[in-house]
Amino acid sequence: MRICNAIGGVALFGISVLAGISGWSGQASALDARTLDRNATPVEAFRFGFNAYKQGDKDTAVEALTFAADKGHAVAQWKLGRMYAEGDGLTKDDKKAFELFSEIADAHADDNPDAPSARFVSNAFVALGSYYRDGIPNSSVLPDVSRARQMFSYAASYFGDSDAQLNLARMYYDGEGGERDARQAARWAKLAADKGNVGAQALLGHMLFEGDGVKRQPVVGLMFLTIARGRSGAGDPWILKLQEQAFSVATETERRTALAMADDWIGKNPQTVQ
């Protein structure tokens, strides 16, 4: 079964993470529309833009974030890139998003992977991987699965990004950008699954249940599929389908044991997120 097209690509971060990076505490910015001029620092402009975005003033947010991004502020570049990618306060423009993410990757590939901003750098690599995998219509960015695998591999290994690990796992699973390698797919899926990545839990569970590239472990596989189903919500029908398929052919003992193990895992990891 081709998993690749069923799994979502780029994960988004919440406002709380941006708040932590910016140092924003909920108070009014020291800048306003009149004082956002060439004397403002990139950090000041980013904080002002983030505050405006939080308040729903996306026009002002775009102006301030663009100011900060033009001066090389990586998180401002990331946020502006996401806004272009999603059409959030701006006309959707994947090419501009691609350019912003490329600037981040070029300038910050060697940043400390433990730095708070590393999450945004690694996410930029994941976004670039998705763009290279699919291409951007009516642009010079053509599908290049080998380049996509390189982007995912770097973010997965250097930054330990769980979304990159999932994307890399599914490319190995489907043989995109190289030969199919189920063992590597299982390896990367497990790394991401252990971090709570829902898609990786589903993919790993499917592989364990089927014994595809790994020793068959139907109970553990069904456990991961059940965990993923419980955490994915109604927006991931492919997870529901895989879990129901496995559940329908499992023995009664396997079902009961897997369900108990899934309940135990969820009880011990109530706050686990992707």
N, C-alpha and C positions, 0 to 999 in steps of 0.2 A: 504493500500500500504506500502510495506517495504521500508522505507526511508534509513535505516542504511547503507546498502552497497553502496548507491548512493553517499553519502556525503564523501568528502575527509577527511583524518585523521589529519595530523600534518601540521600546518602552519609554514612557514619559515619566518625569519626576514631578512631585508635588510642589506646591508653593512653599511648604515648610522647609524643604531642602534648599530652595533658593534663598529663603530667609536666612538660613544658617550660613550660607556662603557670603551673603551680602552684609551680614551684621545688622540687618534691619530688625528693629524691635517693635514695629507697629506705630512708632511715632512719626509725625510729619517730617518730611525731608527738609534738610537745611536749604535746599535749592527750591526755586519755583521757576515758572516759565520765563520770567524776566531775567533771572540770574544764571540760567543755563547757557553759558557763553563759552568762548574759547578759553577762559581761565579756569573752567571747571576741570577737575581731575577725572579720569575714567571711572574711578571708584565712586566718586560723587555722582556722576552722570548715571552709572548703573543703578545705584541706590534710588536715585530720583525716578528713573524709569521703572524700576521694579515696584516702587511705591505707587506710581501712577497706574501701572498694570493691575495691581492689587485693588485699587480704587475703581477700576473699570474704565479709566481714561486711557484707552489704547492708542489714540492719536499722539498724546503726549509721551506715552511709553515708547512708542516707535521712534519718536524724535530723539529721546534721551538714550535709548538703547543703541540706536544707530551711531550717535555721537561717541558712546563708549566703545562700541564695536570697531569703529573706524580707528580708534586709538589702541586696538589690540586687546581689549578686555575680553578674555576667553568666555566667561559665563554670559556676558552680554551678547557675544557672537552666537553662543549656543541658543540663548533664549530667542534672539531675533531669527535664527535659523529655524527653530521650531515654529515660530509664528508664521514664517513664510511657508513652511512645509504643510501646515494645517490650515492656512487661510485664516489665521486668528488675528483679527485686527488689521490684516493686510490682504491684498489679493494673493491667492495661493500661487507660489512661484517656486517650483522644486529646483530650478537651476540656481536661483539665488540662495536657497537653502543649502544646496550642494556646495556652492562657493564658500559660504560661511563655515560649514563643517570642515571643508578642506583647509581653510586658514587655521582652524583650531588644530587639526591633525598635524599640519606642517610645523606649527610653532610649539606644540606642547606634547609631542609624541614621547619625549623622554622625561616628562614631569614625574615627580615622585608619585607612585601609584597609591600611596597612603594619604596624599593631600586631599583636603575636602573637595577641591575643584576637579580631582581626577575622575569623579563620576561623570562629569559633563564632557571631559575629554574622551573618555571611553565610549560614551554614548554617541559622540560625534563620529567615532570610528564605526560604530554599529550602523548609524544612519548612512554613512558612506558605503558600507558594505551592502546595504539594502538597495541603494541607488545603483551601484555597480551590477548587482545581481539582476535587477529589472530594467535598468536603463531609464532615461528620462525622455519621453516623447518630444519630438521637434527640438532636439538639442544635440550637442556634440557628445553627450554622455550616453554611450551605447552599452548594451548588456555585455558584461565581462565577468563571467563567473569565477575565473581564476583570480582576478583582482578582488572580487568580493570575498573570496575565501581568505585572501591575504589580510584584508581589513578585519574580518571577524577573528582570524587567528591571532592577530596582534593584540586586539582588545581582550580576547579570551585569555591569552597567556600572560601578557605584561600587566594588564589592569585587573585580571580576574573577573571580568564583567560577565554576569550570568546570562544576559541576553546574547552577548557575543558567543558564549559557550554553547547556548542552545542553537543559534544560527549555524555555528560551525558543525555541531553534531548533526543537524539535519542535512547539511551539505554532504558530509561523509555518508550519511544514511542513504541519500538519494544519488550519490555519485556525481554531484555537481562540482565543477572546477577540478575534477580529478577522478581517479577510480573510486568506486564504492568501497568503503571500509567500515563494516559494521562494528568492529572492535573499537575503532577510534570514535565512532558515533556514540557508542555506549559510554566510553570514557568521558567525553565532554558532556554528555547528557547527565551523567552522575554528578560531575562537579557542579553543574548548575542546579540539579535537583536537590542536592544537599544544602544549597543556599535558599531553597524554597521557590525556585522558578517553576511555575505551574506547567508551562509547556514542556519543560525538560522532564518533570515528573511523569507526565503523560507519555512522552516518547520513551523514556527509560522503562516505564512500566510495561509498555507495549512490547519492547524488545525482550525484557525479562520473561514476560508471559509466553512469548512465542519462541524464545530461545534463539533469537536472531543475532548472531555474532557474540553471544554470551551464553554461559550455561543456563539452561532453562530453570527458572525459579517462579513457577506460576503463582505461588502465594504472595511473594514479595512483589511480583509484577502487578498482580491485581490490587495489592495494597497501594502502590504508587498511583495506579489508574484511578482508584477510588478517592485517594487524597486529592488528586488533580481535579476530578469531577466535582468534589465538594467545594473546592476553592475557586473554580473557574467561572461559575455563574452561567447564565443562559447564553452568554455571548460566544461560547466555544463549543458548537455542536460536534466538532470532530472529536473532542475529548469524550463527550457523552457517548458517541458512537463506538469508540474504541473500548470504553469501559463496559458498555452493554454487551459487546461482542465477546469480550473475555469472560464476563460474568455468566453469560449464557452457556458456555462450554466448560466452565470450572465445575469441580465436584462440590457437593454440599459442604464437605469439610474444608476445602480450599476457600470457599466463599466466607464461611463463618470466621475462619482464622484471619483472612485478609481484612475483613470488615473490622474485627477487633483490633488488629494492628493499626489500621487506618485511624480508628477512633483514638487510640492511644497516642499516635503521632500528632494528630490535630490537637489533642488535649495538652500536649507538651509544647506545642509550637503555635499558640493562638495568635501571636503577633507577626508570624512569618509572612513576609511579602517578597515580591520579585525584586 
